[in-house]
Amino acid sequence: MLSRQAGLLDRAGFADSGRRRETAMVYLYLEPCKRNDGSPQMHDAVRAHRREIERFARLTAETRVPCATVSFGELLWHWIMQGNASVRDHAVPSFARLGL
């Protein structure tokens, strides 16, 4: 992710108007939430991954290219709740199909 952040930093420059462009990086991830037997999936690797991305987001929060993190499930839930019917019609089946 650091190499991607550096690449975005190189491109963050100035727009033609001479004003600085806002640049951010979004780390979108999908993590398993259920095992094959239907029980919750919260094993050590998932917890370690969450800690790692939360730490990276904190470390980049005050930089020129901050990193926001969002799970695919959170994104779908936002789309479901936002009220746009066509987006919701896409998000609901995806949410269900992924078992989120």
C-alpha positions in Angstrom: 0.0 0.0 0.0 2.9 2.3 0.6 3.9 2.1 -3.0 0.4 3.0 -4.1 0.3 5.9 -1.7 3.6 7.2 -3.1 2.2 7.0 -6.6 -0.9 8.9 -5.6 1.4 11.5 -3.9 3.2 12.0 -7.2 -0.1 12.6 -9.0 -1.6 14.8 -6.2 0.2 17.8 -7.7 -1.8 20.8 -8.8 -4.7 21.0 -11.1 -4.7 23.3 -14.1 -6.3 26.0 -12.0 -3.2 26.1 -9.8 -5.2 24.8 -6.8 -4.1 21.6 -5.1 -6.2 18.5 -5.9 -7.6 16.6 -3.0 -6.2 13.0 -3.1 -7.1 10.1 -0.9 -6.6 6.3 -1.1 -9.4 3.9 -0.2 -8.6 0.4 0.9 -11.7 -1.7 0.1 -11.6 -5.2 1.4 -13.8 -8.2 1.7 -13.3 -10.5 4.6 -15.1 -13.7 5.4 -17.8 -13.3 7.9 -19.2 -16.8 8.2 -17.6 -20.3 8.1 -19.1 -23.1 6.0 -21.1 -24.2 9.0 -22.6 -20.7 9.3 -20.8 -19.7 12.5 -19.2 -16.3 12.8 -15.7 -16.0 11.2 -13.5 -13.9 13.5 -10.3 -15.8 13.6 -6.9 -14.4 14.4 -6.0 -13.5 10.7 -9.2 -11.4 10.4 -8.5 -9.6 13.7 -4.8 -9.0 12.7 -5.9 -7.7 9.3 -8.3 -5.2 10.9 -5.6 -4.0 13.3 -3.1 -3.6 10.4 -5.4 -1.5 8.2 -6.7 0.6 11.2 -3.0 1.3 12.1 -2.2 2.3 8.5 -5.3 4.6 8.3 -4.2 6.3 11.5 -0.6 6.7 10.3 -1.7 8.3 7.0 -4.6 10.4 8.5 -2.5 13.6 8.5 -0.6 13.1 5.3 -1.2 14.5 1.9 -2.6 11.2 0.8 -4.7 9.8 3.7 -6.0 6.2 3.5 -9.6 5.4 4.4 -10.5 1.8 5.0 -13.9 0.3 4.4 -15.1 -3.3 4.1 -17.2 -4.4 1.2 -20.0 -5.2 3.6 -19.9 -1.6 5.0 -20.0 -0.2 1.5 -22.9 -2.3 0.5 -24.8 -1.4 3.8 -24.2 2.3 3.0 -25.6 1.8 -0.5 -28.6 0.0 1.0 -29.3 2.8 3.5 -28.7 5.7 1.2 -32.1 5.6 -0.5 -31.3 5.4 -4.2 -33.5 2.6 -5.4 -31.4 1.4 -8.3 -28.3 1.3 -6.1 -30.2 -0.4 -3.3 -31.6 -2.9 -5.8 -28.0 -3.9 -6.7 -26.7 -3.8 -3.2 -29.3 -5.9 -1.4 -28.8 -9.2 -3.4 -25.0 -8.7 -3.2 -25.1 -8.3 0.5 -27.2 -11.4 0.9 -25.2 -13.5 -1.7 -22.0 -12.7 0.3 -23.6 -13.7 3.6 -23.0 -10.3 5.1 
